[in-house]
Amino acid sequence: MSNTDHVEPITEHGHRSPAPAVPAPKKPEQPAKQKDTRSDDELRRDIRARRDELARTLDALEYKLDVPARGQEFVHRGKQKALGIWDENPVLVAGAAAGAVLTLVGGIVAAALLSRRN
């Protein structure tokens, strides 16, 4: 074979191994690294900024993954909303509560009457 990129290994029996079906990809040429010209103070500031950004990211992930705390926040917001509605129109809230109680009592009475029939 005349391909200089491929060196054919010899098997333990002295035979040449077959050429690969697909040649290995060539590594792209890396641009020459430029020398970092930042001062020590600039490097420290950049490191501190990256650490702060990482800390904020981790805090956000922790917040999203803390399901019990998120549930408590949901309940707290619901309470605040209910109290806000109570402050705006207490008659409406009292009427809704009375309706809910009557519906519950009616359901219990209906269940008791139906169970006596059978």
C-alpha positions as CSV (number, residue, x, y, z in Angstrom):
1,M,0.0,0.0,0.0
2,S,1.2,3.4,-0.8
3,N,-0.9,5.3,1.8
4,T,1.6,6.9,4.2
5,D,-1.1,7.7,6.8
6,H,-1.8,4.0,7.4
7,V,0.8,1.7,8.9
8,E,-0.3,-1.9,8.4
9,P,0.2,-4.0,11.5
10,I,1.5,-7.5,11.1
11,T,-0.6,-10.3,12.8
12,E,1.0,-12.8,15.1
13,H,1.1,-15.3,12.1
14,G,3.2,-12.9,10.0
15,H,0.4,-11.8,7.7
16,R,-0.5,-8.2,7.0
17,S,-3.9,-7.2,8.5
18,P,-6.4,-5.9,6.0
19,A,-6.7,-2.1,5.5
20,P,-9.5,-0.5,7.5
21,A,-12.8,0.0,5.7
22,V,-12.8,3.7,6.5
23,P,-9.5,5.6,7.0
24,A,-9.0,7.3,10.3
25,P,-10.1,11.0,10.2
26,K,-7.3,13.5,10.1
27,K,-7.0,15.8,13.0
28,P,-7.9,19.4,12.2
29,E,-5.0,21.7,12.5
30,Q,-5.2,23.6,15.8
31,P,-4.5,27.3,15.6
32,A,-1.4,28.3,17.5
33,K,-2.3,29.2,21.1
34,Q,-1.9,32.9,21.8
35,K,-0.1,34.0,24.9
36,D,-2.5,35.2,27.7
37,T,-1.7,38.9,28.1
38,R,-4.0,39.5,31.1
39,S,-2.4,40.8,34.3
40,D,-2.6,38.8,37.6
41,D,-5.4,41.2,38.8
42,E,-7.4,40.6,35.6
43,L,-7.0,36.9,35.9
44,R,-8.2,37.0,39.5
45,R,-11.2,39.1,38.5
46,D,-12.1,36.7,35.7
47,I,-11.7,33.7,38.0
48,R,-13.9,35.4,40.6
49,A,-16.5,36.2,38.0
50,R,-16.6,32.6,36.7
51,R,-16.9,31.3,40.2
52,D,-19.8,33.7,40.9
53,E,-21.5,32.6,37.7
54,L,-21.0,28.9,38.6
55,A,-22.4,29.5,42.1
56,R,-25.5,31.2,40.6
57,T,-26.0,28.3,38.2
58,L,-25.7,25.8,41.0
59,D,-28.1,27.7,43.2
60,A,-30.7,27.8,40.3
61,L,-30.3,24.0,39.8
62,E,-30.7,23.4,43.5
63,Y,-33.8,25.5,43.6
64,K,-35.4,23.7,40.7
65,L,-34.6,20.3,42.1
66,D,-35.9,21.0,45.7
67,V,-39.4,19.7,45.2
68,P,-40.6,20.0,48.8
69,A,-39.5,23.6,49.0
70,R,-41.2,24.4,45.7
71,G,-44.4,22.7,47.1
72,Q,-44.3,24.9,50.2
73,E,-43.9,28.0,48.0
74,F,-46.9,26.9,46.0
75,V,-49.0,26.5,49.1
76,H,-47.8,29.9,50.5
77,R,-48.7,31.7,47.2
78,G,-52.2,30.0,47.3
79,K,-52.7,31.2,50.9
80,Q,-51.6,34.7,50.0
81,K,-53.9,34.8,47.0
82,A,-56.9,33.5,49.1
83,L,-56.2,36.1,51.8
84,G,-56.1,38.8,49.1
85,I,-59.5,37.7,47.8
86,W,-60.8,37.7,51.4
87,D,-59.6,41.2,51.9
88,E,-61.2,42.4,48.6
89,N,-64.6,40.7,49.0
90,P,-65.2,38.8,52.3
91,V,-68.9,38.2,51.4
92,L,-68.0,36.3,48.3
93,V,-65.5,34.1,50.1
94,A,-68.0,33.4,53.0
95,G,-70.7,32.5,50.4
96,A,-68.3,30.2,48.6
97,A,-67.3,28.5,51.9
98,A,-71.0,28.1,52.9
99,G,-71.8,26.6,49.5
100,A,-68.9,24.1,49.9
101,V,-70.1,23.1,53.4
102,L,-73.7,22.7,52.2
103,T,-72.5,20.5,49.3
104,L,-70.4,18.4,51.6
105,V,-73.3,18.0,54.1
106,G,-75.7,17.2,51.3
107,G,-73.4,14.5,50.0
108,I,-73.1,12.9,53.4
109,V,-76.9,13.0,54.0
110,A,-77.5,11.6,50.5
111,A,-75.0,8.8,51.1
112,A,-76.6,7.9,54.5
113,L,-80.1,7.8,52.9
114,L,-79.0,5.6,50.1
115,S,-77.2,3.2,52.4
116,R,-80.4,2.8,54.5
117,R,-82.4,1.9,51.4
118,N,-80.2,-1.0,50.6
